[in-house]
Amino acid sequence: AMSVVVESLTKRFTAGGTPAVSDVSFQAPAGAITTLLGPSGAGKSTILRLIAGLELPDAGRVLIDGVDCTELSVQRRGIGVVFQSYALFKHMTVRENIAFGLNVRKQSRSETEARVDEMLKLVQLEELGHRYPGQLSGGQRQRVAFARALAIRPKLLLLDEPFGALDTRVRVELREWLHELHVQTGVTTLLVTHDQEEALEISQHVVIMEAGRVAQAGPPAEIYDRPATPFVASFVGGTSVLSGHVREGRAHLGSLHVAAPATAREGEAVRVFVRPHDIKLVKTVGGNHVNGANGAVPSRVERFKPVGGYVKVLLKLPSGDTVAVEVPRSEFDQLGVAEGDSVQADVRTAS
Ligand code: ADP
């Protein structure tokens, strides 16, 4: 498998305007799935198009397996591409669609047929080779798009929101499926998504994009556990950022306090990232607040919304800060609180 290295890529669409991609460098390790994660407009698709050769950069280089291919044509890069819209040829059968890239490369008929069979098996659509795209479900069409991209034995697979047009259930199913497919093929893959759950679940390496620049790059666990900036913290994991000061080794955030980082000095201003599961809610009994280890504080339930097995609660602290909290459904039901009610917020001691 091949690694991809992007060096100081810059791309402007309007002369003198803000670059869509600005001095971007990162590495996609060989044989891994790397995701480009970020909000819409962050420059993710543009980077993919620069790597594919569909756009030329104003500055910077693209190295595939150590070879500079910034100037190479799309065809000579040996890349398979799958976009959000299926982009299958409607007037061709599934088999003909998968064979398309092989025919362009003038493979022999028997070689092509054998490869198409192999690809149909790989994407588990052996029975549907004779159908037309219009006779398939969205998920099946996207699997054909993968088969077509992989048929040419690409060095690199580029995926731009490949499941973005599908409903949630199919998207989650195909996510699992892509993971399996990747285990089987081992092809170096670069996936663009704005879905943090998809990125954290599927990839071994994550590059977070913000406004045309790399905000942070690293393994999913590192990005989640040690976000480098408030933007990364809030984008990955819905984390709230609270400001406070260090006093006697604790970071005081209004009336909440948590252990301060070892390097923090007395009186220093600190920002603390509070993840949705970091805060525990305790019912206020008869107006009495029992101080927890981290200084439980009376807070107000601004809003809440059940999502799956969790309830997402927006909490207003006495300091005026709001914090997003996730509480297991059964725990929330036991609290029996309504919007506007008062609860105590305590930081879980584990963190
Ligand atoms: P993302 O994939 O993260 O949503 P894009 O790479 O599509 O972001 O876009 C980054 C920025 O570049 C956006 O501001 C977008 O409007 C602009 N842009 C992308 N493609 C073009 C284009 N062909 N012409 C002009 N502007 C473009």
Boltz pocket constraint, residues with backbone or C-beta under 6 A from the ligand:
constraints:
  - pocket:
      binder: B
      contacts: [[A, 13], [A, 14], [A, 20], [A, 38], [A, 39], [A, 40], [A, 41], [A, 42], [A, 43], [A, 44], [A, 45], [A, 46], [A, 47]]
      max_distance: 6.0
